[in-house]
């Protein structure tokens, strides 16, 4: 995994903090925990389709939140 500089990490953490808790949880498991969609579904007991929907919605929201920051990333 690539190392993220301090300022970038702070911007990403702030954006993650603005997500709905259920989106934040699955994104954290997927990107920081290295879990597949199936593994997340197994760990959380949430249906696979719901996991996929939450990841997609979370990524779309992250894009909205980070778009203004693109120049600083």
C-alpha positions as semicolon CSV with decimal commas, in nm:
position;residue;x (nm);y (nm);z (nm)
1;X;0,000;0,000;0,000
2;X;0,124;0,346;-0,083
3;X;0,221;0,581;0,196
4;X;0,001;0,889;0,227
5;X;0,161;1,217;0,334
6;X;0,036;1,388;0,651
7;X;-0,164;1,662;0,481
8;X;-0,325;1,420;0,236
9;X;-0,408;1,179;0,515
10;X;-0,574;1,458;0,714
11;X;-0,787;1,562;0,415
12;X;-0,892;1,200;0,354
13;X;-0,970;1,142;0,723
14;X;-1,184;1,456;0,734
15;X;-1,377;1,339;0,428
16;X;-1,423;0,993;0,581
17;X;-1,556;1,161;0,894
18;X;-1,830;1,324;0,684
19;X;-1,961;0,990;0,557
20;X;-2,253;0,804;0,705
21;X;-2,121;0,556;0,966
22;X;-2,227;0,251;0,763
23;X;-2,040;0,382;0,456
24;X;-1,733;0,471;0,660
25;X;-1,721;0,122;0,813
26;X;-1,730;-0,068;0,484
27;X;-1,484;0,168;0,315
28;X;-1,245;0,130;0,607
29;X;-1,266;-0,249;0,589
30;X;-1,221;-0,247;0,210
31;X;-0,939;0,005;0,174
32;X;-0,756;0,004;0,505
33;X;-0,841;-0,350;0,613
34;X;-0,780;-0,504;0,272
35;X;-1,106;-0,701;0,282
36;X;-1,296;-0,809;-0,028
37;X;-1,667;-0,737;-0,061
38;X;-1,742;-1,097;0,032
39;X;-1,516;-1,082;0,338
40;X;-1,686;-0,761;0,455
41;X;-2,028;-0,926;0,415
42;X;-1,909;-1,227;0,618
43;X;-1,751;-1,013;0,893
44;X;-2,047;-0,781;0,930
45;X;-2,339;-1,012;0,855
46;X;-2,464;-0,759;0,600
47;X;-2,585;-0,890;0,260
48;X;-2,328;-0,867;-0,020
49;X;-2,550;-0,644;-0,235
50;X;-2,582;-0,397;0,053
51;X;-2,204;-0,396;0,100
52;X;-2,154;-0,317;-0,268
53;X;-2,415;-0,040;-0,255
54;X;-2,260;0,116;0,055
55;X;-1,910;0,108;-0,092
56;X;-2,032;0,268;-0,414
57;X;-2,232;0,535;-0,233
58;X;-1,938;0,601;0,000
59;X;-1,695;0,635;-0,289
60;X;-1,929;0,872;-0,470
61;X;-1,961;1,083;-0,155
62;X;-1,582;1,081;-0,105
63;X;-1,544;1,203;-0,462
64;X;-1,784;1,492;-0,391
65;X;-1,600;1,581;-0,072
66;X;-1,250;1,554;-0,218
67;X;-1,316;1,719;-0,554
68;X;-1,255;2,072;-0,416
69;X;-0,928;1,944;-0,264
70;X;-0,789;1,788;-0,583
71;X;-0,527;2,061;-0,623
72;X;-0,391;1,999;-0,273
73;X;-0,382;1,621;-0,309
